[in-house]
Amino acid sequence: MNKKWNTQDVETLKNLYNSNVSMKDISKVLNRSYIAVRSKAVELKLSTPGFRKRKYNANHKFFKKIDSIEKAYIFGLWCSDGCISDGRFDIAQHKQDEYILAKIKDLIEYDGPLKKNGPANMRLSIASKEICEDIKTLGGMERKSVVMPFPNVPEEYYFDFIRGYCDGDGSEWYRDWE
């Protein structure tokens, strides 16, 4: 038997939905099934069929253009230790370097958590087709490990890009052969 929607339930749905509360959590508050809440949100034009409201916010335009030292560094780090796949932007680092991911998270204005990535690593993972498309426009690609050419980075930011790349995958090492 379907439970009828009263005015208070509809207002609660609208308020929670507009406060970025997930459909799953809204269904718990309203004591209704996920499907019932989702259907009502579509009926009220809060959402559209097939569309999922983002669970976390981010600046999805962050990589539209490399126009700062920070963006060049993060893009370099991504080129060495990151990936894009299925509309998801990821960068992984050893847990000792979690502070780097936390700083990137702040710069991209991402309000989701960092995640464990195995016993010794942490990962920043952002669901954003727009970020992934912008990464591709800059020269990034999926499955990039050994085939990605040098990306489109303004010359004035080469140093910062290389610094990010080296922080991700490399180190400087000198050996006196004499």
C-alpha positions as CSV (number, residue, x, y, z in Angstrom):
1,M,0.0,0.0,0.0
2,N,1.4,3.4,-1.0
3,K,1.6,6.0,1.7
4,K,0.1,9.3,0.6
5,W,2.3,12.4,0.5
6,N,1.1,15.2,2.8
7,T,2.2,18.8,2.6
8,Q,4.7,18.5,5.4
9,D,6.4,15.5,3.7
10,V,6.6,17.3,0.4
11,E,8.2,20.4,2.2
12,T,10.6,18.1,4.0
13,L,11.6,16.5,0.8
14,K,12.2,19.9,-0.9
15,N,14.2,21.3,2.0
16,L,16.4,18.2,2.3
17,Y,16.9,17.9,-1.4
18,N,17.9,21.5,-1.7
19,S,20.3,21.1,1.2
20,N,22.2,18.4,-0.8
21,V,21.0,15.5,1.4
22,S,21.2,12.2,-0.5
23,M,18.0,10.5,-1.6
24,K,18.9,7.5,0.6
25,D,19.1,9.7,3.7
26,I,15.9,11.6,2.7
27,S,14.1,8.2,2.4
28,K,15.2,7.3,5.9
29,V,13.9,10.7,7.3
30,L,10.6,10.3,5.6
31,N,10.3,6.6,6.3
32,R,9.7,5.9,2.6
33,S,11.4,3.8,0.0
34,Y,14.2,5.2,-2.1
35,I,12.0,4.7,-5.2
36,A,9.1,6.6,-3.7
37,V,11.3,9.5,-2.7
38,R,13.0,9.5,-6.1
39,S,9.7,9.4,-8.0
40,K,8.3,12.3,-5.9
41,A,11.4,14.4,-6.6
42,V,11.0,13.8,-10.3
43,E,7.3,14.6,-10.1
44,L,8.1,17.9,-8.3
45,K,10.8,18.6,-10.9
46,L,13.5,18.7,-8.3
47,S,15.3,16.1,-10.3
48,T,15.0,14.5,-13.7
49,P,14.8,10.8,-14.5
50,G,18.2,9.2,-14.7
51,F,19.9,12.2,-13.0
52,R,21.6,11.7,-9.7
53,K,22.2,14.7,-7.5
54,R,25.8,14.9,-6.6
55,K,26.6,13.8,-3.1
56,Y,29.6,16.1,-2.8
57,N,30.4,19.5,-4.2
58,A,33.5,20.6,-6.1
59,N,34.7,23.3,-8.5
60,H,34.0,21.3,-11.7
61,K,35.6,24.1,-13.7
62,F,39.0,23.9,-11.9
63,F,40.9,22.5,-14.9
64,K,39.2,24.6,-17.6
65,K,42.5,26.4,-18.0
66,I,45.9,26.0,-16.4
67,D,46.4,29.6,-15.2
68,S,48.1,29.3,-11.8
69,I,51.0,27.6,-10.2
70,E,48.7,25.4,-8.1
71,K,46.7,24.2,-11.1
72,A,50.0,23.4,-13.0
73,Y,51.4,21.5,-10.0
74,I,48.1,19.5,-9.4
75,F,47.9,18.7,-13.1
76,G,51.5,17.5,-13.1
77,L,50.8,15.3,-10.0
78,W,47.7,13.9,-11.7
79,C,49.8,13.1,-14.8
80,S,52.1,10.9,-12.7
81,D,49.9,9.5,-10.0
82,G,46.3,10.0,-11.2
83,C,43.8,8.6,-13.5
84,I,40.4,9.4,-15.1
85,S,37.9,6.8,-15.8
86,D,34.1,6.6,-16.2
87,G,33.7,10.3,-15.2
88,R,35.9,10.0,-12.1
89,F,39.0,12.0,-11.4
90,D,41.5,10.3,-9.0
91,I,44.9,11.0,-7.5
92,A,46.5,8.6,-5.1
93,Q,49.4,9.2,-2.7
94,H,51.1,7.4,0.2
95,K,49.4,8.1,3.5
96,Q,52.4,10.1,4.7
97,D,51.6,12.5,1.9
98,E,47.9,12.8,2.7
99,Y,48.4,16.5,3.4
100,I,49.1,17.0,-0.3
101,L,45.7,15.5,-1.2
102,A,44.0,17.6,1.6
103,K,45.5,20.7,0.0
104,I,44.3,19.7,-3.5
105,K,40.9,18.9,-2.1
106,D,40.7,22.4,-0.6
107,L,41.9,24.1,-3.8
108,I,39.3,22.2,-5.9
109,E,36.7,23.0,-3.3
110,Y,35.7,19.4,-2.9
111,D,33.7,18.7,0.3
112,G,33.9,14.9,0.1
113,P,36.3,12.7,2.1
114,L,39.7,11.4,1.2
115,K,39.5,7.6,0.9
116,K,41.8,4.8,1.9
117,N,43.4,3.1,-1.1
118,G,44.9,0.0,0.3
119,P,46.9,-0.3,3.5
120,A,49.4,2.5,2.8
121,N,47.7,4.9,0.4
122,M,45.1,7.6,0.3
123,R,43.0,8.7,-2.7
124,L,41.2,11.8,-3.7
125,S,38.3,10.7,-6.0
126,I,35.9,13.2,-7.5
127,A,33.0,12.1,-9.7
128,S,33.0,14.8,-12.4
129,K,32.6,14.3,-16.1
130,E,33.4,18.0,-16.6
131,I,36.8,17.7,-14.8
132,C,37.6,14.5,-16.8
133,E,36.7,16.2,-20.1
134,D,38.9,19.3,-19.2
135,I,41.8,17.0,-18.3
136,K,41.4,15.4,-21.8
137,T,41.4,18.9,-23.4
138,L,44.6,19.6,-21.6
139,G,46.2,16.5,-23.1
140,G,45.4,14.0,-20.4
141,M,44.0,10.6,-21.2
142,E,42.7,7.4,-19.8
143,R,45.3,4.5,-19.6
144,K,48.0,7.1,-20.0
145,S,50.9,5.4,-18.3
146,V,53.4,5.0,-21.1
147,V,51.7,6.7,-24.1
148,M,50.6,10.2,-23.0
149,P,52.5,13.0,-24.9
150,F,53.5,16.2,-23.1
151,P,50.2,17.9,-22.3
152,N,49.0,21.5,-23.0
153,V,50.6,23.5,-20.2
154,P,51.4,27.1,-20.7
155,E,55.2,27.6,-20.8
156,E,55.2,29.9,-17.8
157,Y,53.9,27.0,-15.7
158,Y,56.3,24.3,-17.0
159,F,58.4,24.3,-13.8
160,D,55.3,23.9,-11.6
161,F,53.9,21.1,-13.8
162,I,57.3,19.3,-13.7
163,R,57.5,19.8,-9.9
164,G,54.1,18.2,-9.5
165,Y,55.0,15.3,-11.8
166,C,58.2,14.6,-9.9
167,D,56.5,14.8,-6.6
168,G,54.2,12.1,-7.9
169,D,56.5,9.7,-9.7
170,G,60.0,10.7,-9.4
171,S,62.8,12.0,-7.4
172,E,66.0,13.8,-8.1
173,W,69.0,11.6,-7.6
174,Y,72.7,12.5,-8.0
175,R,75.5,10.0,-8.0
176,D,79.1,11.0,-8.2
177,W,80.6,8.3,-10.6
178,E,84.1,9.3,-9.9
